[in-house]
Amino acid sequence: MRIDAERISRDIEAIAAFSEVPATVGYSRPTFTPAWAAARDYVIAEAKKAGCRVWIDAAANVHARPASIGDDAKVWLSGSHIDSVPTGGKYDGVMGIVAPLEVLRVHPNAPLELIIFAEEEGSTFNLGMLGSRAWAGTLSAEELSKLKNKAGMDPLTAGKPYGLEPDKLAADRFAPSKYLGLIEIHAEQGLAMWKNNIPVAVVTAINGRKQYSITLTGQPNHAGSTKMADRNDALTCASEIIIDLEDLGHALDAESDHTVITVGQLNVNPNSINVIPSRVVFTIDFRARTGAVLDKGDTRIKNIINEAAGRRGITAQLVMTESLPEVPMNADLIERIRRAAKTIGVDPLPVAASGALHDSAILAPLLPTVMLFVASEDGISHNPAEFSRIEDIATATEILAAAVTEAR
């Protein structure tokens, strides 16, 4: 049996069918929901058909490895996630699941363990990579308990029916000595590869990220009777800050390619047509390829917020909710992937850097890790229009198969 693009396509379509919303508006699988669980169950069933033993760790990550390979055997780890952003696309995360699944079908005795990480996106509980962080021991049960989904439920409660066991996290912690390395396949989610006609590339580094929550507090007042000069409008202050942040992003990107700043959430109170906004809470997502740029940007972001708030008589509170450094991929694994690509006729294999964060960034400091990117049409992702060619996904799958079956 050979790697089969049509079989991979059927897997992707089957998983896409498990969604909280109709396909006309996108694909939505929040973690620890029926749609997410159904997609997970599909992969589990297919892995069992391929002769795999399947189990769920205490962080609710799914594992599948050939039944012929014992627990003590060191194997390659490969996987990604099946949760999605609201009304997302078919390919984000999913291709990284169906690729190792297909390898296990074709090579039923391969030293390979498929993993489905729980809650990578961060859109369900407002923090990404929960499954990999909890498994790696960098996110405690106490920290998990403080997170909430839209229903006000924490991951410990929401995840209990799906295998999350906070009391067993320490005992079931990720053991790097059990693995040879991690290889994750993922859509690029950017334009560079598609624009340059690069179907598949090996990732050399993942950008670092800082995230913030900002609260601006002004004075609510009557929209009709309060003169413009007498206002302390939290929303106009936020608007000024957001424009200045966009300008900062452009300036930093000119200094260091693919430095980006995004304001993705904005909540206004009292949110009434005839009341001057008194309180605005918004988020900032800031990513860059080097620690130096992240530190420089952090200082500039704080200055922009404080200066605008001071001019407008607004109280500003800034909380850094996440700070992750840039993560280089393992040089030896990059070479292994290049050798594997050469065996299937992809030579030279181009290189790429990841602007997005992935579960690989969590495990890379603990285990040799590398990623393979597949081109995204027009760079579109987190969008129903997201598309990657099945033949490109099949090529990445063939590279994965060659890499994990290579003797050395």
C-alpha positions as CSV (number, residue, x, y, z in Angstrom):
1,M,0.0,0.0,0.0
2,R,1.2,3.5,-0.8
3,I,0.4,7.0,0.5
4,D,-2.9,7.8,-1.1
5,A,-4.0,11.4,-1.7
6,E,-7.6,10.5,-2.1
7,R,-7.7,8.7,1.2
8,I,-6.1,11.7,2.9
9,S,-8.8,13.9,1.2
10,R,-11.6,11.6,2.5
11,D,-10.2,12.0,6.0
12,I,-10.1,15.8,5.8
13,E,-13.7,15.9,4.5
14,A,-14.9,13.5,7.2
15,I,-13.4,15.6,9.9
16,A,-14.8,18.8,8.3
17,A,-18.3,17.3,8.6
18,F,-18.0,17.5,12.4
19,S,-18.8,21.2,13.0
20,E,-21.1,23.3,15.1
21,V,-22.0,25.5,12.1
22,P,-22.9,24.7,8.5
23,A,-20.1,24.5,5.9
24,T,-21.5,27.5,4.2
25,V,-20.2,29.7,7.0
26,G,-17.1,27.6,8.0
27,Y,-16.0,24.9,10.3
28,S,-16.2,25.2,14.1
29,R,-14.9,22.7,16.6
30,P,-14.3,24.2,20.0
31,T,-12.4,22.0,22.4
32,F,-14.5,19.7,24.6
33,T,-17.6,20.0,22.6
34,P,-19.6,17.3,20.8
35,A,-18.3,18.4,17.3
36,W,-14.7,18.3,18.6
37,A,-15.3,14.9,20.3
38,A,-16.9,13.4,17.2
39,A,-13.9,14.4,15.0
40,R,-11.5,13.0,17.6
41,D,-13.6,9.7,17.7
42,Y,-13.3,9.5,13.9
43,V,-9.5,9.6,14.1
44,I,-9.4,7.1,17.0
45,A,-11.6,4.7,15.0
46,E,-9.4,5.0,11.9
47,A,-6.2,4.5,14.0
48,K,-7.7,1.3,15.4
49,K,-8.6,0.1,11.9
50,A,-4.9,0.6,11.1
51,G,-3.9,-1.7,13.9
52,C,-3.0,0.9,16.5
53,R,-3.4,0.9,20.3
54,V,-5.0,4.1,21.4
55,W,-5.0,5.9,24.7
56,I,-5.7,9.3,26.2
57,D,-3.3,11.0,28.6
58,A,-4.2,13.0,31.6
59,A,-4.1,16.3,29.6
60,A,-6.8,14.9,27.2
61,N,-4.3,14.4,24.3
62,V,-5.0,11.3,22.2
63,H,-2.1,8.9,21.4
64,A,-2.1,6.1,18.8
65,R,0.9,3.8,18.0
66,P,1.1,0.4,16.3
67,A,0.0,-2.4,18.6
68,S,3.1,-4.3,17.5
69,I,5.3,-1.7,19.2
70,G,5.7,-1.9,23.0
71,D,5.4,1.0,25.4
72,D,9.2,0.9,26.1
73,A,10.1,1.3,22.4
74,K,11.3,4.8,21.4
75,V,9.2,6.2,18.6
76,W,8.7,9.3,16.5
77,L,5.9,11.6,17.6
78,S,3.7,13.3,15.0
79,G,0.4,15.1,15.2
80,S,-1.3,18.4,15.6
81,H,-4.9,19.5,16.6
82,I,-8.5,19.2,15.5
83,D,-10.0,22.1,17.4
84,S,-10.7,25.2,15.3
85,V,-11.3,28.9,15.5
86,P,-15.0,29.9,15.1
87,T,-15.9,29.4,11.4
88,G,-12.4,28.4,10.5
89,G,-11.2,26.2,7.6
90,K,-10.8,22.5,6.8
91,Y,-7.0,22.3,6.9
92,D,-5.6,24.1,9.9
93,G,-4.3,21.4,12.3
94,V,-6.3,18.7,10.6
95,M,-3.6,17.9,7.9
96,G,-1.1,17.4,10.7
97,I,-3.4,14.6,12.1
98,V,-4.4,12.8,8.9
99,A,-0.8,12.7,7.6
100,P,0.6,10.5,10.4
101,L,-2.7,8.5,10.3
102,E,-2.0,7.7,6.7
103,V,1.6,6.8,7.4
104,L,0.3,4.3,10.1
105,R,-2.0,2.8,7.5
106,V,0.7,2.3,5.0
107,H,3.5,1.4,7.4
108,P,1.7,-0.6,10.2
109,N,4.9,-1.3,12.1
110,A,6.5,2.2,11.8
111,P,8.1,3.6,14.9
112,L,5.5,6.3,15.0
113,E,3.0,7.7,17.5
114,L,0.1,9.9,16.4
115,I,-0.9,12.6,18.8
116,I,-4.0,14.8,18.8
117,F,-3.2,17.8,21.0
118,A,-6.2,19.2,22.9
119,E,-7.0,22.9,22.5
120,E,-4.3,24.4,20.3
121,E,-6.0,27.4,19.0
122,G,-6.8,29.2,22.2
123,S,-10.2,30.4,21.0
124,T,-12.1,28.2,23.4
125,F,-10.4,29.2,26.7
126,N,-8.4,32.2,25.5
127,L,-5.1,30.4,25.9
128,G,-3.5,28.3,23.2
129,M,-1.7,24.9,23.3
130,L,-3.5,23.7,26.5
131,G,-3.0,20.1,25.8
132,S,0.7,20.3,25.0
133,R,1.4,22.7,27.9
134,A,-0.4,20.6,30.4
135,W,1.3,17.4,29.1
136,A,4.7,19.1,29.2
137,G,4.2,20.4,32.7
138,T,4.3,24.1,31.9
139,L,0.6,24.6,32.7
140,S,-0.7,23.5,36.1
141,A,-4.2,22.3,37.1
142,E,-4.5,25.5,39.1
143,E,-3.7,27.6,36.1
144,L,-6.2,25.6,34.0
145,S,-8.9,26.2,36.6
146,K,-8.7,29.9,36.1
147,L,-9.5,29.8,32.4
148,K,-13.1,30.0,31.2
149,N,-14.9,29.2,27.9
150,K,-17.9,31.2,26.7
151,A,-20.2,29.2,29.0
152,G,-18.1,30.2,32.0
153,M,-16.8,26.6,32.4
154,D,-13.1,25.9,33.1
155,P,-11.1,23.3,31.1
156,L,-11.0,20.9,34.1
157,T,-14.8,20.7,34.2
158,A,-15.3,20.8,30.5
159,G,-12.6,18.3,29.8
160,K,-13.4,15.7,32.4
161,P,-15.8,13.7,30.1
162,Y,-13.0,13.6,27.5
163,G,-10.1,12.4,29.7
164,L,-8.7,15.4,31.4
165,E,-7.6,14.3,34.9
166,P,-5.9,17.1,36.8
167,D,-4.9,14.8,39.7
168,K,-2.9,12.6,37.3
169,L,-1.1,15.3,35.3
170,A,2.2,15.0,37.2
171,A,2.3,11.2,37.0
172,D,1.3,11.2,33.3
173,R,3.7,14.0,32.3
174,F,5.5,14.0,28.9
175,A,8.7,11.9,29.1
176,P,11.1,13.0,26.3
177,S,13.2,9.9,26.7
178,K,10.4,7.8,25.3
179,Y,10.6,9.6,21.9
180,L,13.0,10.1,19.0
181,G,11.6,13.5,18.1
182,L,8.5,15.4,17.1
183,I,7.6,16.1,13.4
184,E,4.5,18.3,12.9
185,I,2.9,18.9,9.5
186,H,0.9,22.1,9.2
187,A,-0.5,24.6,6.7
188,E,1.8,27.6,6.3
189,Q,-1.0,30.0,7.0
190,G,0.9,32.7,5.1
191,L,1.4,33.8,1.5
192,A,5.1,33.3,1.0
193,M,5.1,29.6,-0.1
194,W,2.0,29.9,-2.4
195,K,3.3,33.1,-4.0
196,N,6.7,31.5,-4.7
197,N,5.2,28.2,-5.9
198,I,6.7,26.2,-3.0
199,P,4.4,23.2,-2.2
200,V,6.3,22.0,0.9
201,A,9.0,23.5,3.1
202,V,10.9,22.6,6.3
203,V,10.5,25.1,9.1
204,T,13.6,26.4,10.7
205,A,12.1,28.5,13.5
206,I,8.8,29.6,15.1
207,N,8.3,33.2,16.0
208,G,8.0,34.4,19.6
209,R,4.8,36.0,20.9
210,K,3.7,38.4,23.5
211,Q,0.0,38.9,24.3
212,Y,-1.6,41.6,26.4
213,S,-5.0,42.5,27.8
214,I,-5.5,46.3,28.1
215,T,-8.2,48.0,30.2
216,L,-8.9,51.7,29.6
217,T,-11.2,53.4,32.1
218,G,-12.7,56.8,31.4
219,Q,-15.9,58.6,32.4
220,P,-19.4,57.6,31.2
221,N,-21.5,60.6,30.4
222,H,-24.4,61.8,28.3
223,A,-23.6,61.8,24.6
224,G,-25.8,64.8,23.9
225,S,-25.0,67.2,26.8
226,T,-21.2,66.6,27.3
227,K,-19.1,68.9,25.2
228,M,-16.3,67.4,23.1
229,A,-13.7,69.2,25.2
230,D,-15.1,67.8,28.5
231,R,-15.0,64.1,27.6
232,N,-12.9,61.2,28.9
233,D,-13.8,58.8,26.2
234,A,-12.2,55.3,26.6
235,L,-13.1,54.2,23.1
236,T,-11.5,57.2,21.3
237,C,-8.4,56.5,23.4
238,A,-8.5,52.9,22.3
239,S,-8.9,53.9,18.7
240,E,-5.8,56.2,18.9
241,I,-3.8,53.4,20.5
242,I,-4.9,50.8,17.9
243,I,-3.9,53.0,15.0
244,D,-0.5,53.7,16.6
245,L,0.0,50.0,17.2
246,E,-0.6,49.4,13.5
247,D,2.0,52.0,12.6
248,L,4.4,50.4,15.1
249,G,3.8,47.0,13.5
250,H,4.8,48.4,10.1
251,A,7.9,50.1,11.5
252,L,9.1,47.0,13.3
253,D,8.3,44.8,10.2
254,A,10.6,47.1,8.1
255,E,13.4,46.4,10.6
256,S,12.7,42.6,11.1
257,D,10.6,40.8,8.5
258,H,7.3,39.3,9.6
259,T,6.9,41.3,12.8
260,V,3.2,41.7,13.3
261,I,0.8,43.3,15.8
262,T,-2.9,42.5,16.0
263,V,-5.8,43.8,18.1
264,G,-8.2,40.9,17.9
265,Q,-10.7,41.5,20.7
266,L,-12.5,44.7,21.7
267,N,-15.2,45.1,24.3
268,V,-16.9,48.4,25.0
269,N,-19.0,49.4,28.0
270,P,-21.7,50.5,28.5
271,N,-22.0,49.9,24.7
272,S,-25.0,52.2,24.3
273,I,-25.7,54.6,21.4
274,N,-26.1,57.6,23.6
275,V,-23.5,57.1,26.3
276,I,-19.9,58.1,26.1
277,P,-17.8,54.8,26.5
278,S,-16.4,54.5,30.0
279,R,-14.5,51.3,29.7
280,V,-12.8,49.4,26.9
281,V,-11.0,46.1,27.2
282,F,-8.9,44.9,24.2
283,T,-6.2,42.5,23.4
284,I,-2.8,42.8,21.6
285,D,-1.1,39.9,19.9
286,F,2.6,40.8,19.1
287,R,4.9,38.4,17.2
288,A,8.5,38.6,16.0
289,R,11.4,36.4,15.0
290,T,13.9,37.6,17.7
291,G,13.9,38.3,21.4
292,A,15.5,41.7,20.7
293,V,12.5,42.8,18.5
294,L,10.0,41.4,21.1
295,D,11.7,43.4,23.9
296,K,11.9,46.6,21.8
297,G,8.2,46.3,20.8
298,D,7.2,45.6,24.3
299,T,8.6,48.9,25.4
300,R,7.1,50.8,22.5
301,I,3.6,49.2,23.1
302,K,3.7,50.3,26.8
303,N,4.7,53.8,25.8
304,I,2.0,54.2,23.2
305,I,-0.7,53.1,25.7
306,N,0.5,55.3,28.6
307,E,1.0,58.4,26.4
308,A,-2.4,58.2,24.8
309,A,-4.1,57.5,28.1
310,G,-2.3,60.4,29.7
311,R,-3.3,62.9,27.0
312,R,-7.0,61.9,27.2
313,G,-7.4,61.6,31.0
314,I,-7.9,57.8,30.9
315,T,-6.7,55.2,33.3
316,A,-4.8,52.4,31.6
317,Q,-4.1,49.0,32.9
318,L,-1.9,46.6,30.9
319,V,-1.5,42.9,31.7
320,M,0.9,40.7,29.8
321,T,-1.0,37.4,29.4
322,E,1.6,35.4,27.6
323,S,5.3,35.7,26.7
324,L,6.9,33.0,24.6
325,P,10.3,33.3,23.0
326,E,11.2,32.4,19.5
327,V,11.9,28.7,19.0
328,P,14.5,27.3,16.6
329,M,13.8,23.9,15.1
330,N,16.3,21.0,15.7
331,A,19.2,21.2,13.1
332,D,19.6,17.4,13.0
333,L,15.9,16.9,12.3
334,I,15.9,19.5,9.6
335,E,18.7,17.5,7.9
336,R,16.7,14.3,8.4
337,I,13.7,15.9,6.7
338,R,15.8,17.1,3.9
339,R,17.2,13.6,3.3
340,A,13.7,12.2,3.4
341,A,12.5,14.7,0.9
342,K,15.3,13.9,-1.4
343,T,14.3,10.2,-1.4
344,I,10.9,11.1,-2.9
345,G,12.4,13.5,-5.4
346,V,12.0,16.9,-3.5
347,D,15.4,18.3,-3.7
348,P,16.3,20.9,-2.5
349,L,13.6,21.2,0.1
350,P,13.0,25.0,0.7
351,V,13.0,26.5,4.2
352,A,10.4,28.6,6.0
353,A,9.8,30.3,9.3
354,S,6.5,30.1,11.2
355,G,4.7,33.3,12.1
356,A,2.0,31.3,13.9
357,L,2.5,29.4,17.1
358,H,2.1,25.6,17.3
359,D,2.2,22.8,19.8
360,S,5.7,22.2,18.4
361,A,6.9,25.4,20.1
362,I,5.9,23.9,23.5
363,L,7.7,20.6,23.1
364,A,10.7,21.9,21.1
365,P,12.7,23.0,24.3
366,L,12.2,19.4,25.6
367,L,12.4,17.2,22.5
368,P,14.1,17.5,19.1
369,T,11.4,19.0,17.0
370,V,10.8,20.0,13.4
371,M,7.9,21.2,11.3
372,L,6.9,20.7,7.7
373,F,4.8,23.4,6.1
374,V,2.3,23.0,3.2
375,A,1.4,26.0,1.1
376,S,-1.9,27.8,1.8
377,E,-3.7,29.2,-1.2
378,D,-3.3,33.0,-1.2
379,G,-2.1,32.8,2.4
380,I,-5.7,32.5,3.7
381,S,-6.2,30.7,7.1
382,H,-8.7,30.8,10.0
383,N,-11.2,31.3,7.3
384,P,-13.7,29.0,5.4
385,A,-11.8,29.8,2.2
386,E,-8.6,28.2,3.6
387,F,-7.2,25.7,1.1
388,S,-4.2,23.5,0.6
389,R,-3.7,21.2,-2.4
390,I,-4.2,17.5,-1.5
391,E,-1.2,16.6,-3.6
392,D,1.0,18.9,-1.5
393,I,-0.4,17.4,1.7
394,A,0.4,13.9,0.3
395,T,3.9,15.0,-0.5
396,A,4.4,16.1,3.1
397,T,3.0,12.8,4.2
398,E,5.5,10.9,2.0
399,I,8.3,13.0,3.5
400,L,7.1,12.1,7.0
401,A,6.9,8.4,6.1
402,A,10.4,8.5,4.7
403,A,11.7,10.3,7.8
404,V,10.3,8.0,10.4
405,T,11.2,4.8,8.5
406,E,14.8,5.9,7.7
407,A,17.3,3.5,9.4
408,R,19.6,6.1,10.8
